[in-house]
Amino acid sequence: MAIDFQTYDDDNIFAKILRGDLPNKTVYEDDNVLAFHDIAPQAPVHVLVIPKGKYIAHDDFHAKATDAEIVGFWRAVATICDDLGVTAEGHRLIANQGAASGQLVPHFHVHIMAGKPLGPLIAPDS
């Protein structure tokens, strides 16, 4: 089933987490942001940071969110990295945009990944 990246889906997994319909292991929360551990981590540290507003992807977030939401989101990402202790050692931030990038949930989110050498961003062609 193809993901609709044009219309916000109130039944996506992150919307369900925000409503409290699904559990999560919260790392950080404020008025605009929720951060939690990924259920299928790809690194020793793998945290998802999502805005509480209904934004499908990066372009939607930056087009429709208030300045306070945008600033608050990115400040929260920095705070979470500090709180996780990954700022000094190094970490990767990933935000996928649309199907071709591998975005699986149509709710804007950033992955914070750390805890081991993560290798190249894109694997070389074989």
N, CA, C and O atoms as a GROMACS GRO file, in nm:
protein
  504
    1MET      N    1   0.083  -0.118   0.000
    1MET     CA    2   0.000   0.000   0.000
    1MET      C    3   0.088   0.125   0.000
    1MET      O    4   0.174   0.140   0.087
    2ALA      N    5   0.068   0.212  -0.094
    2ALA     CA    6   0.147   0.334  -0.106
    2ALA      C    7   0.106   0.434   0.002
    2ALA      O    8  -0.011   0.443   0.040
    3ILE      N    9   0.204   0.508   0.050
    3ILE     CA   10   0.179   0.611   0.150
    3ILE      C   11   0.138   0.739   0.079
    3ILE      O   12   0.202   0.779  -0.019
    4ASP      N   13   0.034   0.803   0.127
    4ASP     CA   14  -0.011   0.931   0.073
    4ASP      C   15   0.068   1.042   0.144
    4ASP      O   16   0.051   1.065   0.263
    5PHE      N   17   0.155   1.108   0.069
    5PHE     CA   18   0.235   1.216   0.126
    5PHE      C   19   0.174   1.353   0.098
    5PHE      O   20   0.243   1.454   0.109
    6GLN      N   21   0.046   1.356   0.061
    6GLN     CA   22  -0.022   1.482   0.034
    6GLN      C   23  -0.122   1.520   0.144
    6GLN      O   24  -0.146   1.638   0.169
    7THR      N   25  -0.179   1.418   0.208
    7THR     CA   26  -0.283   1.440   0.309
    7THR      C   27  -0.239   1.376   0.440
    7THR      O   28  -0.196   1.261   0.442
    8TYR      N   29  -0.250   1.451   0.550
    8TYR     CA   30  -0.211   1.395   0.679
    8TYR      C   31  -0.302   1.279   0.716
    8TYR      O   32  -0.425   1.289   0.706
    9ASP      N   33  -0.242   1.170   0.758
    9ASP     CA   34  -0.315   1.049   0.799
    9ASP      C   35  -0.323   1.044   0.951
    9ASP      O   36  -0.223   1.019   1.018
   10ASP      N   37  -0.443   1.068   1.005
   10ASP     CA   38  -0.462   1.066   1.150
   10ASP      C   39  -0.444   0.928   1.213
   10ASP      O   40  -0.442   0.915   1.335
   11ASP      N   41  -0.430   0.825   1.129
   11ASP     CA   42  -0.410   0.690   1.180
   11ASP      C   43  -0.266   0.641   1.165
   11ASP      O   44  -0.239   0.523   1.186
   12ASN      N   45  -0.173   0.732   1.129
   12ASN     CA   46  -0.034   0.686   1.121
   12ASN      C   47   0.016   0.656   1.263
   12ASN      O   48  -0.041   0.703   1.361
   13ILE      N   49   0.121   0.578   1.271
   13ILE     CA   50   0.168   0.528   1.401
   13ILE      C   51   0.208   0.642   1.496
   13ILE      O   52   0.187   0.632   1.616
   14PHE      N   53   0.265   0.751   1.443
   14PHE     CA   54   0.305   0.860   1.531
   14PHE      C   55   0.184   0.937   1.582
   14PHE      O   56   0.185   0.984   1.696
   15ALA      N   57   0.081   0.951   1.499
   15ALA     CA   58  -0.044   1.014   1.546
   15ALA      C   59  -0.104   0.931   1.659
   15ALA      O   60  -0.154   0.986   1.757
   16LYS      N   61  -0.098   0.799   1.645
   16LYS     CA   62  -0.150   0.711   1.751
   16LYS      C   63  -0.069   0.724   1.879
   16LYS      O   64  -0.125   0.724   1.989
   17ILE      N   65   0.062   0.736   1.866
   17ILE     CA   66   0.147   0.757   1.984
   17ILE      C   67   0.114   0.890   2.049
   17ILE      O   68   0.102   0.897   2.171
   18LEU      N   69   0.101   0.995   1.969
   18LEU     CA   70   0.068   1.127   2.025
   18LEU      C   71  -0.066   1.127   2.098
   18LEU      O   72  -0.081   1.196   2.199
   19ARG      N   73  -0.163   1.051   2.048
   19ARG     CA   74  -0.294   1.043   2.113
   19ARG      C   75  -0.292   0.955   2.238
   19ARG      O   76  -0.386   0.956   2.317
   20GLY      N   77  -0.185   0.879   2.255
   20GLY     CA   78  -0.178   0.786   2.366
   20GLY      C   79  -0.239   0.650   2.336
   20GLY      O   80  -0.258   0.569   2.427
   21ASP      N   81  -0.270   0.626   2.209
   21ASP     CA   82  -0.328   0.497   2.170
   21ASP      C   83  -0.222   0.386   2.167
   21ASP      O   84  -0.256   0.268   2.182
   22LEU      N   85  -0.096   0.423   2.147
   22LEU     CA   86   0.014   0.328   2.146
   22LEU      C   87   0.119   0.373   2.246
   22LEU      O   88   0.142   0.493   2.263
   23PRO      N   89   0.185   0.277   2.313
   23PRO     CA   90   0.288   0.314   2.411
   23PRO      C   91   0.418   0.355   2.342
   23PRO      O   92   0.439   0.325   2.224
   24ASN      N   93   0.502   0.423   2.416
   24ASN     CA   94   0.636   0.457   2.368
   24ASN      C   95   0.726   0.473   2.488
   24ASN      O   96   0.679   0.487   2.601
   25LYS      N   97   0.856   0.471   2.464
   25LYS     CA   98   0.955   0.496   2.569
   25LYS      C   99   1.003   0.640   2.551
   25LYS      O  100   1.100   0.666   2.479
   26THR      N  101   0.935   0.731   2.618
   26THR     CA  102   0.962   0.874   2.602
   26THR      C  103   1.100   0.910   2.654
   26THR      O  104   1.141   0.868   2.762
   27VAL      N  105   1.169   0.990   2.574
   27VAL     CA  106   1.300   1.044   2.609
   27VAL      C  107   1.287   1.191   2.647
   27VAL      O  108   1.358   1.240   2.735
   28TYR      N  109   1.195   1.261   2.580
   28TYR     CA  110   1.179   1.406   2.598
   28TYR      C  111   1.039   1.443   2.552
   28TYR      O  112   0.985   1.386   2.457
   29GLU      N  113   0.981   1.541   2.623
   29GLU     CA  114   0.852   1.594   2.579
   29GLU      C  115   0.837   1.736   2.627
   29GLU      O  116   0.873   1.770   2.740
   30ASP      N  117   0.782   1.820   2.539
   30ASP     CA  118   0.742   1.955   2.577
   30ASP      C  119   0.612   1.986   2.503
   30ASP      O  120   0.548   1.896   2.449
   31ASP      N  121   0.572   2.112   2.499
   31ASP     CA  122   0.445   2.150   2.437
   31ASP      C  123   0.438   2.117   2.288
   31ASP      O  124   0.330   2.093   2.235
   32ASN      N  125   0.553   2.118   2.220
   32ASN     CA  126   0.555   2.102   2.075
   32ASN      C  127   0.620   1.975   2.023
   32ASN      O  128   0.606   1.943   1.905
   33VAL      N  129   0.691   1.903   2.108
   33VAL     CA  130   0.778   1.793   2.063
   33VAL      C  131   0.761   1.671   2.152
   33VAL      O  132   0.743   1.682   2.274
   34LEU      N  133   0.768   1.553   2.090
   34LEU     CA  134   0.779   1.427   2.162
   34LEU      C  135   0.896   1.351   2.103
   34LEU      O  136   0.910   1.342   1.981
   35ALA      N  137   0.980   1.296   2.188
   35ALA     CA  138   1.093   1.214   2.144
   35ALA      C  139   1.088   1.081   2.218
   35ALA      O  140   1.060   1.076   2.338
   36PHE      N  141   1.117   0.973   2.145
   36PHE     CA  142   1.107   0.840   2.205
   36PHE      C  143   1.201   0.744   2.133
   36PHE      O  144   1.245   0.770   2.021
   37HIS      N  145   1.232   0.633   2.201
   37HIS     CA  146   1.319   0.532   2.143
   37HIS      C  147   1.249   0.462   2.026
   37HIS      O  148   1.130   0.430   2.034
   38ASP      N  149   1.324   0.439   1.918
   38ASP     CA  150   1.273   0.364   1.803
   38ASP      C  151   1.247   0.220   1.845
   38ASP      O  152   1.326   0.162   1.919
   39ILE      N  153   1.137   0.162   1.797
   39ILE     CA  154   1.105   0.023   1.834
   39ILE      C  155   1.191  -0.080   1.760
   39ILE      O  156   1.196  -0.196   1.800
   40ALA      N  157   1.257  -0.037   1.654
   40ALA     CA  158   1.347  -0.125   1.579
   40ALA      C  159   1.478  -0.050   1.556
   40ALA      O  160   1.509  -0.011   1.443
   41PRO      N  161   1.556  -0.028   1.664
   41PRO     CA  162   1.675   0.056   1.653
   41PRO      C  163   1.778   0.005   1.553
   41PRO      O  164   1.803  -0.115   1.542
   42GLN      N  165   1.836   0.100   1.479
   42GLN     CA  166   1.939   0.069   1.381
   42GLN      C  167   2.078   0.106   1.431
   42GLN      O  168   2.177   0.091   1.358
   43ALA      N  169   2.086   0.154   1.555
   43ALA     CA  170   2.211   0.190   1.620
   43ALA      C  171   2.188   0.177   1.770
   43ALA      O  172   2.073   0.174   1.815
   44PRO      N  173   2.296   0.170   1.850
   44PRO     CA  174   2.277   0.161   1.995
   44PRO      C  175   2.190   0.274   2.052
   44PRO      O  176   2.112   0.252   2.144
   45VAL      N  177   2.205   0.393   1.998
   45VAL     CA  178   2.115   0.504   2.031
   45VAL      C  179   2.035   0.534   1.906
   45VAL      O  180   2.092   0.568   1.802
   46HIS      N  181   1.903   0.522   1.915
   46HIS     CA  182   1.817   0.552   1.801
   46HIS      C  183   1.686   0.609   1.856
   46HIS      O  184   1.598   0.536   1.901
   47VAL      N  185   1.677   0.741   1.851
   47VAL     CA  186   1.563   0.813   1.905
   47VAL      C  187   1.493   0.887   1.792
   47VAL      O  188   1.558   0.944   1.705
   48LEU      N  189   1.361   0.887   1.795
   48LEU     CA  190   1.279   0.960   1.699
   48LEU      C  191   1.227   1.087   1.766
   48LEU      O  192   1.180   1.083   1.880
   49VAL      N  193   1.236   1.198   1.695
   49VAL     CA  194   1.186   1.325   1.744
   49VAL      C  195   1.076   1.371   1.650
   49VAL      O  196   1.100   1.385   1.529
   50ILE      N  197   0.956   1.395   1.703
   50ILE     CA  198   0.843   1.433   1.620
   50ILE      C  199   0.778   1.560   1.674
   50ILE      O  200   0.769   1.578   1.795
   51PRO      N  201   0.732   1.646   1.585
   51PRO     CA  202   0.651   1.759   1.630
   51PRO      C  203   0.512   1.707   1.667
   51PRO      O  204   0.467   1.607   1.612
   52LYS      N  205   0.446   1.775   1.758
   52LYS     CA  206   0.311   1.732   1.797
   52LYS      C  207   0.206   1.776   1.696
   52LYS      O  208   0.093   1.727   1.699
   53GLY      N  209   0.241   1.868   1.608
   53GLY     CA  210   0.148   1.912   1.504
   53GLY      C  211   0.141   1.811   1.391
   53GLY      O  212   0.225   1.722   1.379
   54LYS      N  213   0.038   1.826   1.309
   54LYS     CA  214   0.013   1.733   1.198
   54LYS      C  215   0.088   1.776   1.073
   54LYS      O  216   0.034   1.843   0.985
   55TYR      N  217   0.215   1.736   1.066
   55TYR     CA  218   0.302   1.770   0.953
   55TYR      C  219   0.349   1.641   0.888
   55TYR      O  220   0.401   1.553   0.956
   56ILE      N  221   0.333   1.630   0.758
   56ILE     CA  222   0.362   1.506   0.687
   56ILE      C  223   0.512   1.483   0.670
   56ILE      O  224   0.561   1.373   0.693
   57ALA      N  225   0.583   1.586   0.630
   57ALA     CA  226   0.726   1.573   0.603
   57ALA      C  227   0.793   1.708   0.625
   57ALA      O  228   0.729   1.806   0.663
   58HIS      N  229   0.922   1.711   0.601
   58HIS     CA  230   1.004   1.830   0.625
   58HIS      C  231   0.948   1.954   0.556
   58HIS      O  232   0.940   2.061   0.617
   59ASP      N  233   0.909   1.942   0.429
   59ASP     CA  234   0.860   2.059   0.356
   59ASP      C  235   0.728   2.110   0.416
   59ASP      O  236   0.706   2.230   0.425
   60ASP      N  237   0.641   2.019   0.455
   60ASP     CA  238   0.513   2.054   0.515
   60ASP      C  239   0.534   2.124   0.648
   60ASP      O  240   0.469   2.225   0.677
   61PHE      N  241   0.626   2.072   0.729
   61PHE     CA  242   0.657   2.131   0.859
   61PHE      C  243   0.706   2.274   0.843
   61PHE      O  244   0.658   2.365   0.911
   62HIS      N  245   0.802   2.295   0.754
   62HIS     CA  246   0.859   2.429   0.738
   62HIS      C  247   0.764   2.526   0.668
   62HIS      O  248   0.778   2.647   0.685
   63ALA      N  249   0.670   2.475   0.592
   63ALA     CA  250   0.572   2.563   0.525
   63ALA      C  251   0.458   2.603   0.618
   63ALA      O  252   0.405   2.714   0.608
   64LYS      N  253   0.419   2.513   0.710
   64LYS     CA  254   0.297   2.536   0.788
   64LYS      C  255   0.318   2.560   0.937
   64LYS      O  256   0.232   2.620   1.001
   65ALA      N  257   0.428   2.517   0.993
   65ALA     CA  258   0.451   2.534   1.137
   65ALA      C  259   0.480   2.680   1.168
   65ALA      O  260   0.528   2.755   1.084
   66THR      N  261   0.451   2.717   1.291
   66THR     CA  262   0.484   2.852   1.335
   66THR      C  263   0.635   2.862   1.356
   66THR      O  264   0.704   2.761   1.369
   67ASP      N  265   0.684   2.985   1.358
   67ASP     CA  266   0.827   3.004   1.386
   67ASP      C  267   0.863   2.944   1.521
   67ASP      O  268   0.970   2.885   1.536
   68ALA      N  269   0.775   2.958   1.619
   68ALA     CA  270   0.802   2.903   1.752
   68ALA      C  271   0.811   2.750   1.748
   68ALA      O  272   0.895   2.691   1.817
   69GLU      N  273   0.726   2.685   1.668
   69GLU     CA  274   0.732   2.539   1.656
   69GLU      C  275   0.862   2.495   1.591
   69GLU      O  276   0.925   2.398   1.634
   70ILE      N  277   0.902   2.566   1.486
   70ILE     CA  278   1.024   2.529   1.414
   70ILE      C  279   1.146   2.546   1.504
   70ILE      O  280   1.228   2.455   1.516
   71VAL      N  281   1.158   2.662   1.565
   71VAL     CA  282   1.272   2.687   1.655
   71VAL      C  283   1.269   2.589   1.772
   71VAL      O  284   1.372   2.532   1.809
   72GLY      N  285   1.151   2.569   1.830
   72GLY     CA  286   1.139   2.478   1.943
   72GLY      C  287   1.177   2.335   1.907
   72GLY      O  288   1.239   2.265   1.987
   73PHE      N  289   1.138   2.293   1.787
   73PHE     CA  290   1.172   2.158   1.743
   73PHE      C  291   1.323   2.139   1.736
   73PHE      O  292   1.378   2.046   1.795
   74TRP      N  293   1.390   2.230   1.665
   74TRP     CA  294   1.534   2.213   1.647
   74TRP      C  295   1.611   2.235   1.776
   74TRP      O  296   1.716   2.173   1.795
   75ARG      N  297   1.563   2.320   1.864
   75ARG     CA  298   1.627   2.334   1.996
   75ARG      C  299   1.607   2.207   2.077
   75ARG      O  300   1.697   2.164   2.149
   76ALA      N  301   1.489   2.146   2.066
   76ALA     CA  302   1.465   2.020   2.136
   76ALA      C  303   1.559   1.911   2.085
   76ALA      O  304   1.613   1.834   2.165
   77VAL      N  305   1.581   1.904   1.953
   77VAL     CA  306   1.674   1.805   1.897
   77VAL      C  307   1.812   1.823   1.960
   77VAL      O  308   1.874   1.724   2.000
   78ALA      N  309   1.859   1.946   1.970
   78ALA     CA  310   1.991   1.972   2.030
   78ALA      C  311   1.992   1.933   2.178
   78ALA      O  312   2.089   1.874   2.225
   79THR      N  313   1.887   1.966   2.250
   79THR     CA  314   1.877   1.931   2.392
   79THR      C  315   1.877   1.780   2.411
   79THR      O  316   1.944   1.728   2.500
   80ILE      N  317   1.803   1.710   2.328
   80ILE     CA  318   1.795   1.564   2.337
   80ILE      C  319   1.933   1.503   2.311
   80ILE      O  320   1.974   1.411   2.382
   81CYS      N  321   2.003   1.553   2.211
   81CYS     CA  322   2.139   1.503   2.184
   81CYS      C  323   2.229   1.524   2.305
   81CYS      O  324   2.305   1.435   2.342
   82ASP      N  325   2.220   1.641   2.366
   82ASP     CA  326   2.298   1.667   2.488
   82ASP      C  327   2.257   1.571   2.599
   82ASP      O  328   2.343   1.512   2.665
   83ASP      N  329   2.125   1.556   2.619
   83ASP     CA  330   2.075   1.469   2.726
   83ASP      C  331   2.117   1.324   2.705
   83ASP      O  332   2.143   1.252   2.801
   84LEU      N  333   2.122   1.280   2.580
   84LEU     CA  334   2.163   1.143   2.548
   84LEU      C  335   2.314   1.124   2.558
   84LEU      O  336   2.363   1.011   2.557
   85GLY      N  337   2.388   1.234   2.567
   85GLY     CA  338   2.534   1.227   2.576
   85GLY      C  339   2.601   1.196   2.444
   85GLY      O  340   2.711   1.141   2.442
   86VAL      N  341   2.537   1.232   2.332
   86VAL     CA  342   2.594   1.199   2.202
   86VAL      C  343   2.651   1.320   2.128
   86VAL      O  344   2.704   1.305   2.018
   87THR      N  345   2.640   1.438   2.186
   87THR     CA  346   2.688   1.557   2.118
   87THR      C  347   2.839   1.552   2.097
   87THR      O  348   2.887   1.577   1.987
   88ALA      N  349   2.914   1.520   2.201
   88ALA     CA  350   3.060   1.519   2.192
   88ALA      C  351   3.111   1.403   2.108
   88ALA      O  352   3.205   1.420   2.030
   89GLU      N  353   3.053   1.285   2.123
   89GLU     CA  354   3.104   1.166   2.052
   89GLU      C  355   3.068   1.166   1.905
   89GLU      O  356   3.136   1.105   1.823
   90GLY      N  357   2.960   1.234   1.871
   90GLY     CA  358   2.913   1.238   1.734
   90GLY      C  359   2.783   1.160   1.718
   90GLY      O  360   2.758   1.061   1.787
   91HIS      N  361   2.702   1.208   1.626
   91HIS     CA  362   2.572   1.146   1.602
   91HIS      C  363   2.526   1.182   1.462
   91HIS      O  364   2.584   1.269   1.397
   92ARG      N  365   2.423   1.116   1.417
   92ARG     CA  366   2.366   1.143   1.285
   92ARG      C  367   2.221   1.182   1.304
   92ARG      O  368   2.148   1.120   1.381
   93LEU      N  369   2.179   1.287   1.230
   93LEU     CA  370   2.039   1.327   1.222
   93LEU      C  371   1.991   1.292   1.083
   93LEU      O  372   2.055   1.327   0.984
   94ILE      N  373   1.878   1.222   1.075
   94ILE     CA  374   1.821   1.185   0.946
   94ILE      C  375   1.675   1.227   0.943
   94ILE      O  376   1.599   1.199   1.036
   95ALA      N  377   1.635   1.295   0.836
   95ALA     CA  378   1.495   1.328   0.812
   95ALA      C  379   1.465   1.290   0.667
   95ALA      O  380   1.514   1.355   0.574
   96ASN      N  381   1.387   1.187   0.648
   96ASN     CA  382   1.351   1.143   0.514
   96ASN      C  383   1.231   1.222   0.463
   96ASN      O  384   1.144   1.262   0.542
   97GLN      N  385   1.226   1.244   0.332
   97GLN     CA  386   1.120   1.321   0.268
   97GLN      C  387   1.060   1.240   0.154
   97GLN      O  388   1.119   1.233   0.046
   98GLY      N  389   0.944   1.179   0.177
   98GLY     CA  390   0.875   1.108   0.071
   98GLY      C  391   0.922   0.966   0.049
   98GLY      O  392   1.020   0.920   0.108
   99ALA      N  393   0.851   0.897  -0.039
   99ALA     CA  394   0.872   0.755  -0.064
   99ALA      C  395   1.012   0.723  -0.116
   99ALA      O  396   1.072   0.625  -0.073
  100ALA      N  397   1.064   0.803  -0.208
  100ALA     CA  398   1.194   0.773  -0.267
  100ALA      C  399   1.308   0.777  -0.165
  100ALA      O  400   1.411   0.714  -0.186
  101SER      N  401   1.288   0.850  -0.055
  101SER     CA  402   1.391   0.858   0.048
  101SER      C  403   1.382   0.745   0.149
  101SER      O  404   1.475   0.722   0.226
  102GLY      N  405   1.270   0.674   0.147
  102GLY     CA  406   1.248   0.568   0.245
  102GLY      C  407   1.164   0.612   0.364
  102GLY      O  408   1.158   0.540   0.464
  103GLN      N  409   1.098   0.728   0.355
  103GLN     CA  410   1.011   0.770   0.464
  103GLN      C  411   0.898   0.668   0.477
  103GLN      O  412   0.825   0.643   0.381
  104LEU      N  413   0.883   0.611   0.596
  104LEU     CA  414   0.783   0.507   0.618
  104LEU      C  415   0.659   0.556   0.691
  104LEU      O  416   0.551   0.497   0.677
  105VAL      N  417   0.673   0.662   0.768
  105VAL     CA  418   0.560   0.717   0.843
  105VAL      C  419   0.535   0.858   0.794
  105VAL      O  420   0.625   0.942   0.798
  106PRO      N  421   0.413   0.887   0.748
  106PRO     CA  422   0.384   1.021   0.694
  106PRO      C  423   0.357   1.124   0.803
  106PRO      O  424   0.252   1.189   0.806
  107HIS      N  425   0.454   1.137   0.892
  107HIS     CA  426   0.454   1.240   0.997
  107HIS      C  427   0.599   1.282   1.009
  107HIS      O  428   0.686   1.199   1.034
  108PHE      N  429   0.627   1.412   0.991
  108PHE     CA  430   0.765   1.460   0.996
  108PHE      C  431   0.833   1.411   1.123
  108PHE      O  432   0.778   1.419   1.232
  109HIS      N  433   0.954   1.361   1.106
  109HIS     CA  434   1.032   1.316   1.220
  109HIS      C  435   1.181   1.316   1.184
  109HIS      O  436   1.220   1.310   1.068
  110VAL      N  437   1.261   1.323   1.289
  110VAL     CA  438   1.406   1.317   1.276
  110VAL      C  439   1.455   1.199   1.358
  110VAL      O  440   1.413   1.178   1.472
  111HIS      N  441   1.545   1.122   1.298
  111HIS     CA  442   1.611   1.013   1.369
  111HIS      C  443   1.741   1.069   1.427
  111HIS      O  444   1.817   1.135   1.357
  112ILE      N  445   1.766   1.043   1.554
  112ILE     CA  446   1.896   1.068   1.615
  112ILE      C  447   1.960   0.931   1.633
  112ILE      O  448   1.906   0.844   1.702
  113MET      N  449   2.075   0.914   1.568
  113MET     CA  450   2.143   0.784   1.575
  113MET      C  451   2.287   0.805   1.621
  113MET      O  452   2.355   0.896   1.576
  114ALA      N  453   2.331   0.717   1.712
  114ALA     CA  454   2.466   0.729   1.767
  114ALA      C  455   2.502   0.600   1.841
  114ALA      O  456   2.425   0.504   1.842
  115GLY      N  457   2.618   0.602   1.902
  115GLY     CA  458   2.659   0.492   1.987
  115GLY      C  459   2.756   0.394   1.924
  115GLY      O  460   2.803   0.301   1.990
  116LYS      N  461   2.786   0.414   1.795
  116LYS     CA  462   2.884   0.331   1.725
  116LYS      C  463   2.920   0.407   1.597
  116LYS      O  464   2.847   0.497   1.557
  117PRO      N  465   3.032   0.372   1.532
  117PRO     CA  466   3.061   0.431   1.403
  117PRO      C  467   2.949   0.393   1.304
  117PRO      O  468   2.917   0.275   1.289
  118LEU      N  469   2.891   0.491   1.240
  118LEU     CA  470   2.774   0.468   1.156
  118LEU      C  471   2.806   0.444   1.009
  118LEU      O  472   2.717   0.412   0.930
  119GLY      N  473   2.931   0.460   0.971
  119GLY     CA  474   2.970   0.433   0.833
  119GLY      C  475   2.922   0.540   0.738
  119GLY      O  476   2.878   0.648   0.779
  120PRO      N  477   2.931   0.510   0.608
  120PRO     CA  478   2.891   0.611   0.507
  120PRO      C  479   2.740   0.635   0.512
  120PRO      O  480   2.663   0.548   0.552
  121LEU      N  481   2.701   0.753   0.470
  121LEU     CA  482   2.560   0.788   0.469
  121LEU      C  483   2.482   0.699   0.373
  121LEU      O  484   2.373   0.651   0.405
  122ILE      N  485   2.539   0.676   0.255
  122ILE     CA  486   2.478   0.588   0.156
  122ILE      C  487   2.580   0.482   0.120
  122ILE      O  488   2.695   0.514   0.088
  123ALA      N  489   2.539   0.357   0.123
  123ALA     CA  490   2.631   0.249   0.089
  123ALA      C  491   2.670   0.258  -0.057
  123ALA      O  492   2.586   0.287  -0.142
  124PRO      N  493   2.798   0.235  -0.088
  124PRO     CA  494   2.840   0.240  -0.228
  124PRO      C  495   2.772   0.130  -0.309
  124PRO      O  496   2.738   0.024  -0.255
  125ASP      N  497   2.753   0.156  -0.438
  125ASP     CA  498   2.694   0.055  -0.526
  125ASP      C  499   2.788  -0.065  -0.538
  125ASP      O  500   2.910  -0.049  -0.540
  126SER      N  501   2.730  -0.182  -0.546
  126SER     CA  502   2.811  -0.305  -0.555
  126SER      C  503   2.856  -0.329  -0.697
  126SER      O  504   2.925  -0.427  -0.724
   0.00000   0.00000   0.00000
